[in-house]
């Protein structure tokens, strides 16, 4: 998958990353895209370039709607799957700041154009 190296996949030769992040992007068409990464600003930049996912490449530009820190990559994948199963209204509430059990909300500065 394009951009997997940014997510931590196959990172056996790198030092371990103590945490991971799950994020929601608000796409130009109003949809919400959920993903996970170890470096949110870098991943958002990859989405902006159109190299992170086919879905978001077709729906640019985007903005980071929400992000959460979790202890491990496994936790991130599980939380991503859990969020993807939510209804749109539930995802919208998360994007507006509704608490998410098992994850710590985090904020990142808006990227500069």
N, CA, C and O atoms as a printed pandas DataFrame, in Angstrom:
     atom_number atom_name residue_name chain_id  residue_number  x_coord  y_coord  z_coord
0              1         N          UNK        A               1    0.848   -1.178    0.000
1              2        CA          UNK        A               1    0.000    0.000    0.000
2              3         C          UNK        A               1    0.891    1.237    0.000
3              4         O          UNK        A               1    1.888    1.279    0.721
4              5         N          UNK        A               2    0.550    2.229   -0.786
5              6        CA          UNK        A               2    1.330    3.451   -0.851
6              7         C          UNK        A               2    1.370    4.119    0.509
7              8         O          UNK        A               2    0.354    4.223    1.197
8              9         N          UNK        A               3    2.549    4.567    0.886
9             10        CA          UNK        A               3    2.680    5.292    2.136
10            11         C          UNK        A               3    2.761    4.433    3.378
11            12         O          UNK        A               3    2.780    4.968    4.486
12            13         N          UNK        A               4    2.811    3.107    3.233
13            14        CA          UNK        A               4    2.861    2.243    4.413
14            15         C          UNK        A               4    4.077    2.523    5.277
15            16         O          UNK        A               4    4.023    2.367    6.497
16            17         N          UNK        A               5    5.189    2.940    4.647
17            18        CA          UNK        A               5    6.376    3.197    5.446
18            19         C          UNK        A               5    6.137    4.325    6.443
19            20         O          UNK        A               5    6.764    4.353    7.501
20            21         N          UNK        A               6    5.242    5.251    6.122
21            22        CA          UNK        A               6    4.919    6.339    7.030
22            23         C          UNK        A               6    4.056    5.873    8.190
23            24         O          UNK        A               6    4.000    6.542    9.222
24            25         N          UNK        A               7    3.398    4.762    8.045
25            26        CA          UNK        A               7    2.486    4.282    9.068
26            27         C          UNK        A               7    3.185    3.378   10.069
27            28         O          UNK        A               7    2.629    3.099   11.131
28            29         N          UNK        A               8    4.375    2.918    9.763
29            30        CA          UNK        A               8    5.077    2.046   10.684
30            31         C          UNK        A               8    5.070    0.602   10.258
31            32         O          UNK        A               8    5.640   -0.236   10.956
32            33         N          UNK        A               9    4.444    0.268    9.130
33            34        CA          UNK        A               9    4.425   -1.108    8.653
34            35         C          UNK        A               9    5.828   -1.517    8.235
35            36         O          UNK        A               9    6.531   -0.742    7.586
36            37         N          UNK        A              10    6.240   -2.721    8.596
37            38        CA          UNK        A              10    7.537   -3.225    8.188
38            39         C          UNK        A              10    8.700   -2.465    8.788
39            40         O          UNK        A              10    9.766   -2.379    8.179
40            41         N          UNK        A              11    8.512   -1.922    9.958
41            42        CA          UNK        A              11    9.534   -1.078   10.572
42            43         C          UNK        A              11   10.443   -1.861   11.510
43            44         O          UNK        A              11   10.871   -1.323   12.532
44            45         N          UNK        A              12   10.749   -3.115   11.191
45            46        CA          UNK        A              12   11.555   -3.946   12.076
46            47         C          UNK        A              12   12.945   -3.363   12.298
47            48         O          UNK        A              12   13.522   -3.553   13.369
48            49         N          UNK        A              13   13.489   -2.666   11.325
49            50        CA          UNK        A              13   14.852   -2.162   11.433
50            51         C          UNK        A              13   14.933   -0.776   12.059
51            52         O          UNK        A              13   16.028   -0.241   12.228
52            53         N          UNK        A              14   13.813   -0.199   12.398
53            54        CA          UNK        A              14   13.806    1.117   13.020
54            55         C          UNK        A              14   13.578    0.988   14.510
55            56         O          UNK        A              14   13.103   -0.037   15.000
56            57         N          UNK        A              15   13.929    2.055   15.225
57            58        CA          UNK        A              15   13.681    2.037   16.664
58            59         C          UNK        A              15   12.178    2.037   16.907
59            60         O          UNK        A              15   11.430    2.625   16.126
60            61         N          UNK        A              16   11.727    1.392   17.969
61            62        CA          UNK        A              16   10.291    1.301   18.222
62            63         C          UNK        A              16    9.683    2.665   18.537
63            64         O          UNK        A              16   10.288    3.486   19.227
64            65         N          UNK        A              17    8.497    2.888   18.029
65            66        CA          UNK        A              17    7.757    4.115   18.301
66            67         C          UNK        A              17    6.789    3.806   19.433
67            68         O          UNK        A              17    6.007    2.861   19.333
68            69         N          UNK        A              18    6.829    4.589   20.510
69            70        CA          UNK        A              18    6.035    4.245   21.683
70            71         C          UNK        A              18    4.537    4.463   21.531
71            72         O          UNK        A              18    3.761    3.929   22.323
72            73         N          UNK        A              19    4.112    5.227   20.541
73            74        CA          UNK        A              19    2.683    5.454   20.398
74            75         C          UNK        A              19    2.323    5.594   18.927
75            76         O          UNK        A              19    3.188    5.672   18.055
76            77         N          UNK        A              20    1.033    5.623   18.684
77            78        CA          UNK        A              20    0.516    5.786   17.327
78            79         C          UNK        A              20   -0.699    6.699   17.412
79            80         O          UNK        A              20   -1.174    7.017   18.502
80            81         N          UNK        A              21   -1.191    7.110   16.266
81            82        CA          UNK        A              21   -2.301    8.049   16.218
82            83         C          UNK        A              21   -3.361    7.560   15.236
83            84         O          UNK        A              21   -3.051    6.942   14.218
84            85         N          UNK        A              22   -4.597    7.847   15.560
85            86        CA          UNK        A              22   -5.727    7.636   14.664
86            87         C          UNK        A              22   -6.253    9.030   14.355
87            88         O          UNK        A              22   -6.311    9.884   15.240
88            89         N          UNK        A              23   -6.634    9.263   13.115
89            90        CA          UNK        A              23   -7.056   10.606   12.733
90            91         C          UNK        A              23   -8.286   10.553   11.834
91            92         O          UNK        A              23   -8.565    9.548   11.180
92            93         N          UNK        A              24   -9.008   11.668   11.826
93            94        CA          UNK        A              24  -10.137   11.868   10.914
94            95         C          UNK        A              24   -9.816   13.064   10.035
95            96         O          UNK        A              24   -9.460   14.132   10.534
96            97         N          UNK        A              25   -9.942   12.886    8.734
97            98        CA          UNK        A              25   -9.818   13.992    7.790
98            99         C          UNK        A              25  -11.204   14.354    7.291
99           100         O          UNK        A              25  -12.023   13.475    7.023
100          101         N          UNK        A              26  -11.464   15.638    7.166
101          102        CA          UNK        A              26  -12.687   16.098    6.514
102          103         C          UNK        A              26  -12.298   16.411    5.076
103          104         O          UNK        A              26  -11.459   17.277    4.825
104          105         N          UNK        A              27  -12.911   15.703    4.137
105          106        CA          UNK        A              27  -12.579   15.840    2.720
106          107         C          UNK        A              27  -13.407   16.946    2.075
107          108         O          UNK        A              27  -14.397   17.409    2.643
108          109         N          UNK        A              28  -12.988   17.363    0.883
109          110        CA          UNK        A              28  -13.651   18.450    0.168
110          111         C          UNK        A              28  -15.128   18.174   -0.088
111          112         O          UNK        A              28  -15.930   19.105   -0.143
112          113         N          UNK        A              29  -15.495   16.899   -0.246
113          114        CA          UNK        A              29  -16.901   16.561   -0.493
114          115         C          UNK        A              29  -17.702   16.421    0.801
115          116         O          UNK        A              29  -18.875   16.048    0.766
116          117         N          UNK        A              30  -17.071   16.720    1.952
117          118        CA          UNK        A              30  -17.759   16.636    3.238
118          119         C          UNK        A              30  -17.641   15.286    3.919
119          120         O          UNK        A              30  -18.062   15.136    5.066
120          121         N          UNK        A              31  -17.077   14.304    3.236
121          122        CA          UNK        A              31  -16.928   12.983    3.850
122          123         C          UNK        A              31  -15.814   13.013    4.895
123          124         O          UNK        A              31  -14.969   13.908    4.901
124          125         N          UNK        A              32  -15.835   12.018    5.774
125          126        CA          UNK        A              32  -14.812   11.883    6.807
126          127         C          UNK        A              32  -14.018   10.613    6.545
127          128         O          UNK        A              32  -14.592    9.534    6.396
128          129         N          UNK        A              33  -12.703   10.742    6.490
129          130        CA          UNK        A              33  -11.806    9.616    6.242
130          131         C          UNK        A              33  -11.037    9.329    7.517
131          132         O          UNK        A              33  -10.507   10.250    8.140
132          133         N          UNK        A              34  -10.968    8.071    7.914
133          134        CA          UNK        A              34  -10.243    7.663    9.112
134          135         C          UNK        A              34   -9.011    6.862    8.718
135          136         O          UNK        A              34   -9.066    6.012    7.830
136          137         N          UNK        A              35   -7.901    7.142    9.388
137          138        CA          UNK        A              35   -6.669    6.403    9.166
138          139         C          UNK        A              35   -5.832    6.381   10.429
139          140         O          UNK        A              35   -6.217    6.950   11.451
140          141         N          UNK        A              36   -4.669    5.714   10.355
141          142        CA          UNK        A              36   -3.753    5.697   11.496
142          143         C          UNK        A              36   -2.338    5.927   10.998
143          144         O          UNK        A              36   -2.032    5.680    9.832
144          145         N          UNK        A              37   -1.481    6.399   11.886
145          146        CA          UNK        A              37   -0.105    6.721   11.531
146          147         C          UNK        A              37    0.734    6.884   12.790
147          148         O          UNK        A              37    0.201    6.907   13.900
148          149         N          UNK        A              38    2.031    6.997   12.617
149          150        CA          UNK        A              38    2.910    7.348   13.731
150          151         C          UNK        A              38    3.328    8.815   13.642
151          152         O          UNK        A              38    3.934    9.340   14.577
152          153         N          UNK        A              39    3.010    9.484   12.527
153          154        CA          UNK        A              39    3.401   10.878   12.305
154          155         C          UNK        A              39    2.249   11.595   11.590
155          156         O          UNK        A              39    2.161   11.578   10.362
156          157         N          UNK        A              40    1.380   12.216   12.369
157          158        CA          UNK        A              40    0.169   12.827   11.796
158          159         C          UNK        A              40    0.502   13.925   10.787
159          160         O          UNK        A              40   -0.025   13.881    9.675
160          161         N          UNK        A              41    1.346   14.906   11.111
161          162        CA          UNK        A              41    1.612   15.952   10.107
162          163         C          UNK        A              41    2.155   15.395    8.785
163          164         O          UNK        A              41    1.760   15.845    7.709
164          165         N          UNK        A              42    3.053   14.425    8.869
165          166        CA          UNK        A              42    3.609   13.828    7.650
166          167         C          UNK        A              42    2.532   13.078    6.869
167          168         O          UNK        A              42    2.505   13.139    5.639
168          169         N          UNK        A              43    1.656   12.381    7.562
169          170        CA          UNK        A              43    0.594   11.623    6.892
170          171         C          UNK        A              43   -0.421   12.566    6.246
171          172         O          UNK        A              43   -0.868   12.321    5.126
172          173         N          UNK        A              44   -0.788   13.644    6.946
173          174        CA          UNK        A              44   -1.722   14.623    6.379
174          175         C          UNK        A              44   -1.110   15.243    5.121
175          176         O          UNK        A              44   -1.808   15.479    4.135
176          177         N          UNK        A              45    0.194   15.503    5.166
177          178        CA          UNK        A              45    0.885   16.038    3.991
178          179         C          UNK        A              45    0.831   15.041    2.825
179          180         O          UNK        A              45    0.639   15.440    1.676
180          181         N          UNK        A              46    0.999   13.758    3.120
181          182        CA          UNK        A              46    0.904   12.734    2.070
182          183         C          UNK        A              46   -0.503   12.697    1.477
183          184         O          UNK        A              46   -0.661   12.525    0.268
184          185         N          UNK        A              47   -1.530   12.859    2.323
185          186        CA          UNK        A              47   -2.905   12.929    1.809
186          187         C          UNK        A              47   -3.050   14.154    0.906
187          188         O          UNK        A              47   -3.674   14.074   -0.152
188          189         N          UNK        A              48   -2.476   15.289    1.318
189          190        CA          UNK        A              48   -2.581   16.517    0.527
190          191         C          UNK        A              48   -1.920   16.363   -0.842
191          192         O          UNK        A              48   -2.380   16.941   -1.827
192          193         N          UNK        A              49   -0.843   15.586   -0.901
193          194        CA          UNK        A              49   -0.146   15.343   -2.174
194          195         C          UNK        A              49   -0.868   14.308   -3.032
195          196         O          UNK        A              49   -0.571   14.164   -4.218
196          197         N          UNK        A              50   -1.820   13.585   -2.432
197          198        CA          UNK        A              50   -2.548   12.560   -3.172
198          199         C          UNK        A              50   -1.864   11.213   -3.180
199          200         O          UNK        A              50   -2.215   10.348   -3.982
200          201         N          UNK        A              51   -0.873   11.012   -2.286
201          202        CA          UNK        A              51   -0.109    9.763   -2.286
202          203         C          UNK        A              51   -0.457    8.819   -1.142
203          204         O          UNK        A              51    0.089    7.717   -1.078
204          205         N          UNK        A              52   -1.337    9.211   -0.249
205          206        CA          UNK        A              52   -1.613    8.383    0.930
206          207         C          UNK        A              52   -2.755    7.393    0.720
207          208         O          UNK        A              52   -2.719    6.290    1.265
208          209         N          UNK        A              53   -3.754    7.763   -0.048
209          210        CA          UNK        A              53   -4.902    6.879   -0.256
210          211         C          UNK        A              53   -5.654    7.299   -1.512
211          212         O          UNK        A              53   -5.754    8.487   -1.820
212          213         N          UNK        A              54   -6.171    6.333   -2.217
213          214        CA          UNK        A              54   -6.967    6.646   -3.417
214          215         C          UNK        A              54   -8.209    7.442   -3.046
215          216         O          UNK        A              54   -8.609    8.362   -3.760
216          217         N          UNK        A              55   -8.816    7.074   -1.915
217          218        CA          UNK        A              55  -10.045    7.742   -1.492
218          219         C          UNK        A              55   -9.802    9.238   -1.313
219          220         O          UNK        A              55  -10.530   10.062   -1.868
220          221         N          UNK        A              56   -8.778    9.584   -0.540
221          222        CA          UNK        A              56   -8.544   11.003   -0.276
222          223         C          UNK        A              56   -7.939   11.718   -1.478
223          224         O          UNK        A              56   -8.128   12.925   -1.632
224          225         N          UNK        A              57   -7.219   11.000   -2.330
225          226        CA          UNK        A              57   -6.648   11.627   -3.526
226          227         C          UNK        A              57   -7.751   12.187   -4.416
227          228         O          UNK        A              57   -7.559   13.201   -5.087
228          229         N          UNK        A              58   -8.894   11.533   -4.421
229          230        CA          UNK        A              58  -10.022   11.963   -5.248
230          231         C          UNK        A              58  -10.899   13.002   -4.554
231          232         O          UNK        A              58  -11.864   13.488   -5.145
232          233         N          UNK        A              59  -10.575   13.348   -3.307
233          234        CA          UNK        A              59  -11.441   14.242   -2.530
234          235         C          UNK        A              59  -10.651   15.368   -1.871
235          236         O          UNK        A              59  -10.965   15.782   -0.755
236          237         N          UNK        A              60   -9.638   15.857   -2.556
237          238        CA          UNK        A              60   -8.831   16.946   -2.010
238          239         C          UNK        A              60   -9.519   18.270   -2.256
239          240         O          UNK        A              60  -10.304   18.378   -3.198
240          241         N          UNK        A              61   -9.253   19.294   -1.438
241          242        CA          UNK        A              61   -8.373   19.299   -0.264
242          243         C          UNK        A              61   -9.076   18.742    0.972
243          244         O          UNK        A              61  -10.282   18.498    0.968
244          245         N          UNK        A              62   -8.288   18.548    2.023
245          246        CA          UNK        A              62   -8.823   18.035    3.283
246          247         C          UNK        A              62   -8.339   18.903    4.426
247          248         O          UNK        A              62   -7.441   19.732    4.281
248          249         N          UNK        A              63   -8.969   18.678    5.567
249          250        CA          UNK        A              63   -8.475   19.292    6.797
250          251         C          UNK        A              63   -8.513   18.230    7.887
251          252         O          UNK        A              63   -9.367   17.343    7.876
252          253         N          UNK        A              64   -7.588   18.328    8.818
253          254        CA          UNK        A              64   -7.556   17.401    9.936
254          255         C          UNK        A              64   -8.706   17.760   10.860
255          256         O          UNK        A              64   -8.729   18.851   11.429
256          257         N          UNK        A              65   -9.658   16.855   11.014
257          258        CA          UNK        A              65  -10.837   17.113   11.844
258          259         C          UNK        A              65  -10.602   16.716   13.294
259          260         O          UNK        A              65  -11.088   17.388   14.204
260          261         N          UNK        A              66   -9.862   15.629   13.522
261          262        CA          UNK        A              66   -9.605   15.147   14.883
262          263         C          UNK        A              66   -8.468   14.142   14.840
263          264         O          UNK        A              66   -8.192   13.532   13.807
264          265         N          UNK        A              67   -7.812   13.983   15.990
265          266        CA          UNK        A              67   -6.752   12.973   16.106
266          267         C          UNK        A              67   -6.677   12.506   17.548
267          268         O          UNK        A              67   -6.945   13.262   18.482
268          269         N          UNK        A              68   -6.304   11.238   17.707
269          270        CA          UNK        A              68   -6.193   10.631   19.035
270          271         C          UNK        A              68   -4.903    9.844   19.123
271          272         O          UNK        A              68   -4.478    9.219   18.151
272          273         N          UNK        A              69   -4.284    9.874   20.287
273          274        CA          UNK        A              69   -3.078    9.084   20.531
274          275         C          UNK        A              69   -3.459    7.812   21.267
275          276         O          UNK        A              69   -4.285    7.828   22.180
276          277         N          UNK        A              70   -2.851    6.720   20.859
277          278        CA          UNK        A              70   -3.040    5.418   21.510
278          279         C          UNK        A              70   -1.658    4.818   21.756
279          280         O          UNK        A              70   -0.690    5.215   21.108
280          281         N          UNK        A              71   -1.553    3.862   22.689
281          282        CA          UNK        A              71   -0.235    3.355   23.079
282          283         C          UNK        A              71    0.533    2.579   22.011
283          284         O          UNK        A              71    1.759    2.672   21.959
284          285         N          UNK        A              72   -0.147    1.823   21.165
285          286        CA          UNK        A              72    0.565    0.943   20.236
286          287         C          UNK        A              72   -0.050    0.980   18.838
287          288         O          UNK        A              72   -1.165    1.463   18.641
288          289         N          UNK        A              73    0.704    0.460   17.884
289          290        CA          UNK        A              73    0.194    0.347   16.508
290          291         C          UNK        A              73   -1.031   -0.562   16.466
291          292         O          UNK        A              73   -1.980   -0.300   15.728
292          293         N          UNK        A              74   -1.005   -1.620   17.252
293          294        CA          UNK        A              74   -2.154   -2.535   17.301
294          295         C          UNK        A              74   -3.389   -1.801   17.795
295          296         O          UNK        A              74   -4.474   -1.965   17.236
296          297         N          UNK        A              75   -3.233   -0.993   18.840
297          298        CA          UNK        A              75   -4.359   -0.196   19.341
298          299         C          UNK        A              75   -4.866    0.755   18.262
299          300         O          UNK        A              75   -6.071    0.967   18.130
300          301         N          UNK        A              76   -3.946    1.324   17.497
301          302        CA          UNK        A              76   -4.338    2.252   16.433
302          303         C          UNK        A              76   -5.164    1.544   15.364
303          304         O          UNK        A              76   -6.193    2.056   14.924
304          305         N          UNK        A              77   -4.709    0.370   14.952
305          306        CA          UNK        A              77   -5.461   -0.376   13.926
306          307         C          UNK        A              77   -6.846   -0.763   14.437
307          308         O          UNK        A              77   -7.827   -0.697   13.696
308          309         N          UNK        A              78   -6.924   -1.163   15.692
309          310        CA          UNK        A              78   -8.226   -1.535   16.263
310          311         C          UNK        A              78   -9.157   -0.335   16.363
311          312         O          UNK        A              78  -10.342   -0.431   16.044
312          313         N          UNK        A              79   -8.614    0.801   16.809
313          314        CA          UNK        A              79   -9.440    1.998   16.924
314          315         C          UNK        A              79   -9.882    2.482   15.550
315          316         O          UNK        A              79  -11.029    2.896   15.380
316          317         N          UNK        A              80   -8.991    2.435   14.575
317          318        CA          UNK        A              80   -9.355    2.813   13.207
318          319         C          UNK        A              80  -10.526    1.951   12.719
319          320         O          UNK        A              80  -11.491    2.473   12.161
320          321         N          UNK        A              81  -10.441    0.653   12.927
321          322        CA          UNK        A              81  -11.518   -0.252   12.501
322          323         C          UNK        A              81  -12.815    0.077   13.233
323          324         O          UNK        A              81  -13.893    0.047   12.639
324          325         N          UNK        A              82  -12.707    0.390   14.522
325          326        CA          UNK        A              82  -13.898    0.732   15.313
326          327         C          UNK        A              82  -14.553    2.007   14.779
327          328         O          UNK        A              82  -15.775    2.068   14.637
328          329         N          UNK        A              83  -13.748    3.014   14.487
329          330        CA          UNK        A              83  -14.293    4.273   13.974
330          331         C          UNK        A              83  -14.911    4.066   12.597
331          332         O          UNK        A              83  -15.961    4.637   12.305
332          333         N          UNK        A              84  -14.286    3.266   11.752
333          334        CA          UNK        A              84  -14.817    3.035   10.408
334          335         C          UNK        A              84  -16.176    2.339   10.434
335          336         O          UNK        A              84  -16.939    2.431    9.473
336          337         N          UNK        A              85  -16.480    1.645   11.526
337          338        CA          UNK        A              85  -17.789    0.988   11.650
338          339         C          UNK        A              85  -18.876    1.933   12.161
339          340         O          UNK        A              85  -20.054    1.576   12.145
340          341         N          UNK        A              86  -18.505    3.121   12.611
341          342        CA          UNK        A              86  -19.490    4.065   13.134
342          343         C          UNK        A              86  -20.337    4.647   12.006
343          344         O          UNK        A              86  -19.945    4.638   10.840
344          345         N          UNK        A              87  -21.493    5.147   12.383
345          346        CA          UNK        A              87  -22.340    5.850   11.416
346          347         C          UNK        A              87  -21.754    7.238   11.163
347          348         O          UNK        A              87  -20.927    7.720   11.936
348          349         N          UNK        A              88  -22.183    7.866   10.093
349          350        CA          UNK        A              88  -21.704    9.220    9.807
350          351         C          UNK        A              88  -22.003   10.178   10.957
351          352         O          UNK        A              88  -21.106   10.922   11.355
352          353         N          UNK        A              89  -23.228   10.199   11.516
353          354        CA          UNK        A              89  -23.479   11.114   12.638
354          355         C          UNK        A              89  -22.534   10.874   13.824
355          356         O          UNK        A              89  -22.128   11.825   14.492
356          357         N          UNK        A              90  -22.188    9.627   14.082
357          358        CA          UNK        A              90  -21.253    9.328   15.172
358          359         C          UNK        A              90  -19.858    9.866   14.847
359          360         O          UNK        A              90  -19.176   10.391   15.727
360          361         N          UNK        A              91  -19.435    9.739   13.597
361          362        CA          UNK        A              91  -18.128   10.266   13.193
362          363         C          UNK        A              91  -18.111   11.793   13.267
363          364         O          UNK        A              91  -17.108   12.389   13.659
364          365         N          UNK        A              92  -19.214   12.416   12.892
365          366        CA          UNK        A              92  -19.309   13.876   12.965
366          367         C          UNK        A              92  -19.163   14.330   14.413
367          368         O          UNK        A              92  -18.484   15.319   14.686
368          369         N          UNK        A              93  -19.794   13.618   15.342
369          370        CA          UNK        A              93  -19.660   13.972   16.764
370          371         C          UNK        A              93  -18.209   13.840   17.218
371          372         O          UNK        A              93  -17.723   14.676   17.979
372          373         N          UNK        A              94  -17.515   12.803   16.763
373          374        CA          UNK        A              94  -16.097   12.659   17.106
374          375         C          UNK        A              94  -15.290   13.834   16.551
375          376         O          UNK        A              94  -14.419   14.374   17.233
376          377         N          UNK        A              95  -15.583   14.222   15.318
377          378        CA          UNK        A              95  -14.874   15.339   14.698
378          379         C          UNK        A              95  -15.113   16.639   15.458
379          380         O          UNK        A              95  -14.273   17.538   15.438
380          381         N          UNK        A              96  -16.254   16.736   16.127
381          382        CA          UNK        A              96  -16.577   17.933   16.912
382          383         C          UNK        A              96  -16.014   17.874   18.323
383          384         O          UNK        A              96  -16.191   18.812   19.100
384          385         N          UNK        A              97  -15.331   16.771   18.666
385          386        CA          UNK        A              97  -14.675   16.705   19.965
386          387         C          UNK        A              97  -15.283   15.776   20.983
387          388         O          UNK        A              97  -14.856   15.768   22.137
388          389         N          UNK        A              98  -16.277   14.984   20.590
389          390        CA          UNK        A              98  -16.843   14.019   21.537
390          391         C          UNK        A              98  -15.743   13.063   21.999
391          392         O          UNK        A              98  -14.957   12.588   21.180
392          393         N          UNK        A              99  -15.678   12.774   23.307
393          394        CA          UNK        A              99  -14.625   11.876   23.814
394          395         C          UNK        A              99  -14.709   10.483   23.194
395          396         O          UNK        A              99  -15.781   10.004   22.823
396          397         N          UNK        A             100  -13.557    9.865   23.099
397          398        CA          UNK        A             100  -13.442    8.535   22.521
398          399         C          UNK        A             100  -12.745    7.651   23.543
399          400         O          UNK        A             100  -11.580    7.870   23.873
400          401         N          UNK        A             101  -13.459    6.657   24.038
401          402        CA          UNK        A             101  -12.915    5.774   25.071
402          403         C          UNK        A             101  -11.649    5.069   24.584
403          404         O          UNK        A             101  -11.607    4.524   23.481
404          405         N          UNK        A             102  -10.620    5.093   25.431
405          406        CA          UNK        A             102   -9.384    4.389   25.123
406          407         C          UNK        A             102   -8.384    5.181   24.308
407          408         O          UNK        A             102   -7.353    4.643   23.904
408          409         N          UNK        A             103   -8.672    6.458   24.056
409          410        CA          UNK        A             103   -7.770    7.274   23.248
410          411         C          UNK        A             103   -7.688    8.685   23.821
411          412         O          UNK        A             103   -8.655    9.196   24.385
412          413         N          UNK        A             104   -6.531    9.301   23.670
413          414        CA          UNK        A             104   -6.302   10.657   24.155
414          415         C          UNK        A             104   -6.359   11.624   22.981
415          416         O          UNK        A             104   -5.590   11.480   22.031
416          417         N          UNK        A             105   -7.260   12.614   23.029
417          418        CA          UNK        A             105   -7.315   13.574   21.925
418          419         C          UNK        A             105   -6.026   14.392   21.859
419          420         O          UNK        A             105   -5.458   14.751   22.890
420          421         N          UNK        A             106   -5.577   14.680   20.659
421          422        CA          UNK        A             106   -4.385   15.504   20.450
422          423         C          UNK        A             106   -4.677   16.527   19.361
423          424         O          UNK        A             106   -5.534   16.318   18.503
424          425         N          UNK        A             107   -3.954   17.625   19.414
425          426        CA          UNK        A             107   -4.089   18.670   18.393
426          427         C          UNK        A             107   -2.742   18.853   17.708
427          428         O          UNK        A             107   -1.686   18.741   18.330
428          429         N          UNK        A             108   -2.805   19.135   16.427
429          430        CA          UNK        A             108   -1.613   19.407   15.646
430          431         C          UNK        A             108   -1.813   20.747   14.963
431          432         O          UNK        A             108   -2.938   21.083   14.592
432          433         N          UNK        A             109   -0.750   21.519   14.787
433          434        CA          UNK        A             109   -0.904   22.801   14.097
434          435         C          UNK        A             109   -1.340   22.578   12.652
435          436         O          UNK        A             109   -0.998   21.570   12.034
436          437         N          UNK        A             110   -2.094   23.526   12.131
437          438        CA          UNK        A             110   -2.512   23.444   10.728
438          439         C          UNK        A             110   -1.284   23.582    9.843
439          440         O          UNK        A             110   -0.417   24.416   10.103
440          441         N          UNK        A             111   -1.209   22.763    8.796
441          442        CA          UNK        A             111   -0.049   22.876    7.902
442          443         C          UNK        A             111   -0.070   24.203    7.166
443          444         O          UNK        A             111   -1.137   24.737    6.861
444          445         N          UNK        A             112    1.105   24.730    6.884
445          446        CA          UNK        A             112    1.187   25.976    6.133
446          447         C          UNK        A             112    1.229   25.656    4.647
447          448         O          UNK        A             112    1.898   24.711    4.231
448          449         N          UNK        A             113    0.515   26.442    3.847
449          450        CA          UNK        A             113    0.465   26.157    2.403
450          451         C          UNK        A             113    1.787   26.348    1.711
451          452         O          UNK        A             113    1.885   26.144    0.501
